[in-house]
Amino acid sequence: MILQDAVEAASTSESIMSNLNVNSVMGYVETYGFPVLKAILIFIIGSWVIKKIVKAARKTMSKGSYDESLQKFLINMASWALKIFLIIIVISTLGVDVTTFAAVIAAAGLAIGLALQGSLSNFAGGVLLMIFKPYKIGDLIEAQGVLGNVKEIEIFTTKLITPQNKLAIVPNGAMANGNIINYTAEGKMRVDTTVRIGYGEDMKRAKEVLLEMLVANPKVLKDPAPSVNVEELADSSVNLAVRPFCKPEDYWDVYFATIEGSKLALDKAKIEIPYPHEVQINK
């Protein structure tokens, strides 16, 4: 009898423990499982929605008259803002107090901001570049000791392709606060070269020959017209300033063609370009 009572008591105890375990598991699932699944679902759907929004914004802006560099900057900003908003929603779904979280983020942001002052300066520089637009994608500029075509204007940096086809990455903070020379803004550039002729040569004829050579080059602009003028009466030569204008993308072609063409044209006209001669001593 006693043994039977003990068996029944043990069976009842196991049943109670089993019910408690099931209830505990169900409680954990209800308390933590569903919010986690809900947060994961929100994150997946939210990420998909953000991609669609960014894609639609890019398509809309490309159809409008927005500058290409401004398009990329605004799209990047909007994408980051939406992602941060999504993360806050996911965190709040998990039961975390958003106000407390925001306070922690603000404190962390202050600490990070002090540690990353240079990056914040570059961000502010990027905003200023977007507002004042001293250059755009494709422009030939010179800034911070770098000459190149603007490939991309990002939030923190500007990427340039140099004439040697090298990629130069310049911080936007330095770009916004430094000197910028935009060779493309006016749509034309002047090529500055100097050609020397001897004092015994016909200066007027030399100017005519060089001017004819410039006019014959199809990449030299007719307006403004090219010019050849006396630049200096040097010790051993008359220096002529040869000044053609061209499109920015044709600069190097015109520059090299002008140097080579000057030598060939003067040789053909039998006009001497002075150079050091060896003195022969007859014994």
C-alpha positions in Angstrom: 0.0 0.0 0.0 2.8 2.3 1.0 4.7 1.4 -2.2 1.6 2.1 -4.3 1.2 5.6 -2.7 4.8 6.3 -3.3 4.5 5.4 -7.0 1.4 7.5 -7.4 3.1 10.5 -5.7 6.2 10.2 -8.0 3.9 10.0 -11.0 2.0 13.0 -9.9 5.3 14.9 -9.3 6.6 14.0 -12.8 3.3 15.2 -14.3 3.6 18.5 -12.4 7.2 19.0 -13.4 6.4 18.2 -17.0 3.6 20.8 -17.0 5.9 23.3 -15.4 8.6 22.7 -18.1 6.0 23.0 -20.9 4.6 26.2 -19.3 8.1 27.6 -18.9 9.1 26.9 -22.5 5.8 28.4 -23.7 6.4 31.4 -21.5 9.9 31.9 -22.9 8.6 31.5 -26.4 5.8 34.0 -25.8 8.1 36.5 -24.0 11.1 36.3 -26.3 10.5 34.1 -29.3 7.7 35.9 -30.9 9.3 39.4 -30.5 12.5 38.1 -32.0 10.7 36.5 -34.9 8.7 39.7 -35.4 11.9 41.8 -35.3 13.6 39.5 -37.9 10.5 39.7 -40.1 10.4 43.5 -39.8 14.1 43.8 -40.6 13.8 41.6 -43.7 10.7 43.4 -45.0 12.1 46.8 -44.1 15.4 46.1 -45.9 13.4 45.1 -49.0 11.3 48.3 -48.8 14.4 50.5 -48.4 15.9 49.0 -51.5 12.7 49.6 -53.5 12.5 53.2 -52.2 16.2 53.9 -53.0 15.8 52.4 -56.5 12.6 54.4 -57.1 14.4 57.6 -55.9 17.4 57.0 -58.2 15.1 56.4 -61.1 13.0 59.5 -60.4 16.1 61.7 -59.9 17.8 60.4 -63.1 14.8 61.5 -65.1 14.9 65.0 -63.6 17.5 67.8 -64.0 19.4 66.8 -60.9 23.2 66.9 -61.0 24.7 63.4 -61.0 26.9 64.1 -58.0 23.9 65.5 -56.0 21.9 62.4 -56.9 24.4 60.1 -55.4 24.9 62.2 -52.3 21.2 62.5 -51.6 20.5 58.8 -52.3 23.3 57.8 -49.9 22.0 60.1 -47.2 18.4 58.9 -47.6 19.6 55.2 -47.6 21.5 55.7 -44.3 18.7 57.6 -42.7 16.1 54.8 -43.6 18.5 52.1 -42.3 18.9 53.9 -39.0 15.2 54.3 -38.7 14.7 50.6 -39.4 17.2 49.6 -36.8 15.4 51.7 -34.2 12.1 50.1 -35.1 13.6 46.6 -34.8 15.1 47.4 -31.4 11.8 48.8 -30.1 10.1 45.6 -31.3 12.4 43.6 -29.0 11.1 45.5 -26.0 14.1 47.9 -25.6 13.1 51.4 -24.4 13.8 53.6 -27.4 14.2 56.7 -25.2 16.9 55.0 -23.2 18.4 53.7 -26.3 18.4 57.1 -27.9 20.1 58.6 -24.8 22.8 55.9 -25.1 23.2 56.6 -28.8 23.4 60.3 -28.1 26.1 59.8 -25.5 28.0 57.3 -27.8 27.5 59.7 -30.7 29.2 62.5 -28.7 32.1 60.3 -27.8 32.5 59.1 -31.4 32.1 62.6 -32.7 35.0 63.8 -30.5 37.1 60.9 -31.7 36.1 61.4 -35.3 36.3 65.2 -35.7 38.1 64.8 -39.0 35.4 62.6 -40.4 32.7 65.0 -39.3 34.6 67.8 -40.9 34.7 65.8 -44.2 30.9 65.1 -43.9 30.3 68.9 -43.4 32.6 69.5 -46.4 30.6 67.1 -48.5 27.4 69.0 -47.6 29.0 72.3 -48.5 30.3 70.9 -51.9 26.7 69.8 -52.7 25.3 73.2 -51.8 27.8 75.5 -53.6 28.8 73.0 -56.4 32.4 74.3 -57.2 32.7 71.2 -59.4 30.7 68.3 -60.7 31.4 64.8 -62.0 33.6 64.9 -65.1 35.1 68.3 -64.4 38.9 68.7 -64.6 40.0 70.4 -61.4 43.1 71.1 -59.4 42.9 70.9 -55.6 45.1 69.9 -52.7 48.0 69.5 -55.0 46.1 67.0 -57.2 45.1 67.5 -60.9 42.4 65.2 -62.3 38.9 64.6 -63.5 36.2 64.2 -60.9 35.1 60.6 -60.9 32.8 60.6 -57.9 31.7 62.9 -55.0 30.9 60.8 -51.9 29.8 61.8 -48.4 33.3 62.0 -47.0 35.7 62.1 -50.0 36.0 63.2 -53.6 37.6 60.7 -56.1 39.8 62.1 -58.9 41.4 60.4 -61.9 44.8 62.0 -62.6 46.3 62.3 -66.2 48.4 59.3 -65.3 45.1 57.3 -64.8 45.7 57.1 -61.0 42.9 57.2 -58.5 43.3 60.1 -56.0 41.0 60.2 -53.0 40.8 63.7 -51.4 38.9 64.4 -48.1 35.9 66.7 -48.6 36.9 68.8 -45.6 40.1 69.8 -47.3 38.3 70.3 -50.6 35.7 72.6 -49.1 38.2 74.7 -47.1 41.0 74.8 -49.7 41.6 76.4 -53.1 40.0 74.8 -56.1 40.8 75.5 -59.7 38.1 74.3 -62.1 39.4 74.1 -65.6 36.1 72.9 -67.1 33.7 75.4 -65.6 34.1 77.9 -68.5 34.1 75.2 -71.2 37.5 76.2 -72.6 41.2 76.3 -71.6 44.2 78.2 -72.7 47.4 76.2 -73.5 50.5 78.2 -72.6 53.7 77.4 -74.4 56.8 79.4 -75.2 58.8 79.1 -78.5 62.3 80.7 -78.9 63.8 82.1 -82.1 67.1 83.7 -82.8 67.6 87.5 -82.9 68.7 87.3 -86.5 65.4 85.6 -87.6 62.4 87.3 -89.1 60.2 87.8 -86.0 57.1 88.7 -88.0 57.4 85.7 -90.3 57.9 83.4 -87.3 54.7 84.7 -85.7 52.8 84.1 -89.0 54.1 80.5 -89.3 53.2 79.6 -85.8 49.8 81.1 -86.1 49.1 79.2 -89.3 50.2 76.0 -87.5 47.7 76.7 -84.6 44.8 77.5 -87.0 45.4 74.2 -88.9 44.8 72.2 -85.7 41.1 71.1 -85.6 41.2 70.9 -81.8 42.2 74.5 -81.4 39.2 76.8 -80.9 38.4 79.6 -83.3 36.8 81.6 -80.5 38.8 82.8 -78.5 41.2 83.0 -81.4 44.8 81.6 -80.8 47.6 84.2 -80.5 51.3 84.5 -80.9 53.0 87.4 -79.2 56.5 88.5 -78.1 56.8 87.4 -74.5 60.5 88.3 -73.7 63.7 89.6 -75.2 66.0 87.1 -73.6 69.8 87.0 -73.5 70.1 84.7 -76.5 66.6 84.5 -78.0 63.3 86.2 -78.7 60.7 84.3 -76.8 57.3 84.0 -78.3 54.2 83.2 -76.3 52.1 80.7 -78.2 48.6 80.7 -76.8 45.9 78.4 -78.4 42.5 77.7 -76.7 40.8 74.3 -76.6 38.2 72.2 -74.8 39.4 70.9 -71.4 39.3 67.3 -72.6 41.6 68.2 -75.5 44.2 70.1 -73.4 47.0 67.5 -73.5 46.5 66.8 -77.2 46.7 70.4 -78.1 49.7 71.0 -75.8 51.9 68.3 -77.3 50.7 69.1 -80.8 51.7 72.8 -80.3 55.2 71.9 -79.1 55.8 69.5 -81.9 54.1 71.6 -84.6 56.1 74.7 -83.6 59.4 72.9 -84.3 58.3 71.4 -87.6 56.7 74.7 -88.8 59.8 76.7 -88.0 62.1 74.2 -89.5 60.1 74.2 -92.7 60.2 78.0 -92.8 64.0 77.8 -92.2 63.7 79.8 -89.0 66.3 78.8 -86.5 65.5 77.9 -82.9 68.6 78.8 -80.9 70.5 76.1 -79.0 74.0 75.7 -77.6 76.7 75.1 -80.3 80.0 73.4 -79.7 82.9 75.8 -80.3 85.6 74.1 -82.5 89.1 75.4 -82.0 91.4 75.1 -85.0 94.9 74.1 -84.1 
